[in-house]
């Protein structure tokens, strides 16, 4: 029974995304086009592949079985086609990356423009979020994460600065009113701007000096979702709401301008920089292979 690969790919897009609109966004096509492709596929197979309601789209048992067998098969087709892509003078195609918002803000701006200039036939699709996701299930080729959040059985290569620091700071006016803490434990007496993960867990602040590690659970008038609302937290700190702890590079412009003043700088904690991680496939997509080679050049690691 001959099948259209485009219709099969449309089915996979809808199933993995959980809906026609979501699948259209992920695949860069239209929802109506995906709907028509799935309808053709169901007609040709003679079975219903999705249970559809006004609120949800979910695979039927037949659809789930088809998805289970079809996903790796289509992956092999893509890999086979990409082998041919390797014979081109210049790599081409789409590279999809799943990255934390901090990496999109602090790491990629130094890499993306020169990479795209070097590889004009590559289209970069960046999904920035701080939820811990399976990059393959999310339809991405690779992701960026810090060491403690790397998925198992993945290949990881360094990307961006190899050391970073968390900086603690506050507006000079706030510190003039409330005093300047000399030890991390004194933060318990201050208004602190806290962060919360997507899971709902609040973030403890960790400091280190001469081998002494101090962990503080701050409290204060404002808690923000990590990543999505970080700029709100920074603006609040600049306005004098309280003390903030964040990536040093994120706060650096405000430290340089004097809008924020360093707090407890001898206690600022160093941590390793992020990694690009991807599955250990035999055949890497040409755009991903080009990106790995590009960030591996010595002048890109700083």
SVG drawing of the C-alpha trace seen along z (x, -y; Angstrom):
<svg xmlns="http://www.w3.org/2000/svg" viewBox="-16 -56 57 58">
<polyline fill="none" stroke="black" stroke-width="0.4" points="0.0,0.0 1.7,-3.2 1.7,-6.1 2.6,-9.7 5.6,-10.5 4.2,-14.0 0.9,-12.6 2.8,-10.3 5.0,-13.2 1.9,-15.3 0.4,-12.5 3.5,-12.4 3.6,-16.2 0.0,-16.2 0.5,-13.2 3.7,-14.5 2.4,-18.1 -1.0,-17.0 -3.1,-19.0 -3.4,-20.4 -2.6,-24.0 0.3,-22.9 1.6,-20.6 1.3,-23.4 3.5,-25.7 6.1,-23.0 6.3,-22.0 5.9,-25.4 2.8,-24.5 -0.9,-25.3 -3.4,-23.5 -5.8,-23.1 -3.0,-21.4 -2.2,-19.0 -5.9,-18.2 -6.3,-17.4 -3.2,-15.2 -4.4,-13.2 -7.8,-12.9 -6.2,-11.5 -4.1,-9.1 -7.2,-7.8 -9.1,-7.3 -6.4,-5.4 -5.8,-3.2 -9.5,-2.8 -9.1,-3.4 -9.4,-6.4 -6.0,-7.6 -7.2,-10.4 -10.0,-10.9 -11.0,-14.5 -13.0,-16.7 -13.3,-20.5 -10.6,-20.5 -8.2,-17.8 -6.7,-15.5 -5.4,-12.2 -4.3,-9.1 -6.6,-6.1 -5.1,-2.7 -4.4,-2.3 -2.8,-5.7 -0.6,-5.1 0.7,-1.8 1.4,-3.6 3.2,-6.4 5.3,-3.9 6.6,-2.3 6.6,-5.3 8.7,-7.7 12.0,-5.8 11.3,-4.9 10.9,-8.6 14.0,-9.3 15.9,-6.9 14.5,-8.5 15.7,-11.9 19.1,-10.5 19.3,-8.9 18.4,-12.1 20.9,-14.0 23.7,-11.7 23.1,-13.2 23.0,-16.7 26.6,-16.0 27.7,-16.1 26.5,-19.7 29.0,-22.5 27.3,-24.1 25.2,-22.4 21.5,-23.3 18.3,-22.6 16.7,-23.5 18.4,-23.1 16.0,-23.1 17.4,-23.9 15.7,-23.7 17.4,-26.1 16.9,-27.7 15.9,-31.4 19.2,-32.2 21.2,-30.6 19.0,-32.5 19.8,-35.7 23.5,-35.2 25.1,-32.5 23.4,-32.4 23.7,-36.1 27.5,-35.7 27.2,-32.6 24.0,-32.8 24.9,-35.8 28.3,-34.6 27.0,-31.0 24.2,-32.1 26.7,-34.3 29.0,-31.3 26.1,-29.0 23.5,-31.0 21.6,-27.9 20.8,-26.8 17.7,-28.0 17.9,-28.1 14.7,-27.4 15.2,-28.2 12.7,-27.2 13.5,-29.0 11.9,-27.6 13.1,-26.6 10.9,-23.4 13.0,-20.2 11.9,-18.5 12.9,-15.6 14.5,-17.4 13.6,-14.6 10.0,-14.4 9.8,-18.2 10.9,-17.8 14.3,-19.4 17.7,-18.2 19.7,-19.3 19.4,-21.3 21.5,-23.5 21.5,-22.7 23.8,-22.9 25.6,-19.9 23.1,-19.0 20.2,-19.0 21.7,-17.0 19.7,-14.0 21.4,-10.6 22.7,-8.8 23.4,-12.1 26.5,-13.5 27.5,-16.8 29.9,-19.4 30.8,-22.8 29.1,-25.9 29.6,-29.5 31.7,-30.6 33.2,-27.7 32.7,-29.5 29.9,-31.7 28.9,-33.3 25.7,-34.1 25.8,-37.8 23.9,-39.3 23.0,-43.0 20.5,-45.7 19.8,-49.3 22.1,-51.7 19.0,-53.5 17.7,-50.2 21.0,-49.4 21.3,-53.0 17.9,-52.4 18.3,-48.9 22.1,-48.3 24.6,-46.3 24.8,-42.6 28.3,-41.3 27.4,-37.6 24.8,-35.6 22.9,-34.7 22.0,-38.5 19.9,-38.2 17.2,-36.6 16.7,-40.1 16.3,-41.7 13.6,-41.9 14.8,-39.5 13.4,-38.9 12.9,-35.2 12.6,-32.8 10.4,-29.8 10.8,-26.8 8.0,-25.6 7.6,-22.7 6.6,-25.2 9.7,-24.8 11.3,-28.0 15.0,-28.6 17.5,-28.6 20.5,-31.0 23.9,-29.4 27.1,-31.2 30.7,-30.0 33.9,-31.5 37.1,-29.8 35.4,-26.4 32.4,-27.6 29.1,-27.0 26.0,-28.9 22.5,-28.1 19.8,-30.7 16.1,-30.4 15.2,-34.1 11.9,-35.7 10.5,-39.0 7.7,-40.8 8.2,-39.3 8.7,-35.8 8.9,-35.4 8.9,-32.4 12.5,-31.6 13.3,-32.7 9.9,-34.0 9.7,-36.8 13.3,-37.4 13.3,-40.8 10.5,-41.8 12.7,-40.8 15.6,-42.8 13.5,-45.9 12.1,-45.5 15.6,-45.3 16.7,-48.5 13.5,-50.2 14.6,-49.4 12.2,-46.6 14.9,-44.3 18.0,-42.2 18.3,-39.9 20.6,-37.0 21.0,-36.1 23.6,-35.3 26.3,-37.9 26.2,-38.6 22.5,-39.3 23.0,-41.9 26.3,-43.3 24.8,-46.3 23.1,-47.5 26.2,-46.9 28.2,-48.9 25.7,-51.8 25.5,-51.9 21.8,-51.2 22.7,-48.1 25.4,-47.7 27.2,-44.4 26.3,-42.7 28.4,-40.0 30.7,-39.8 33.4,-37.7 30.7,-35.1 29.6,-34.9 29.6,-31.3 31.3,-30.0 29.6,-27.2 30.5,-25.4 29.1,-26.8 26.4,-25.1 26.6,-22.3 25.1,-21.5 23.7,-18.0 22.3,-15.7 21.5,-12.0 24.4,-9.8 23.0,-9.0 25.1,-7.4 24.2,-10.1 23.9,-13.6 21.8,-16.1 24.1,-18.3 23.0,-21.6 23.7,-20.1 27.0,-18.8 27.9,-22.2 26.8,-23.9 28.9,-21.5 32.0,-22.1 31.4,-25.9 31.1,-26.1 34.1,-23.8 36.5,-26.2 38.7,-27.7 37.6,-31.3 34.0,-30.3 34.5,-28.7 35.1,-32.0"/>
</svg>
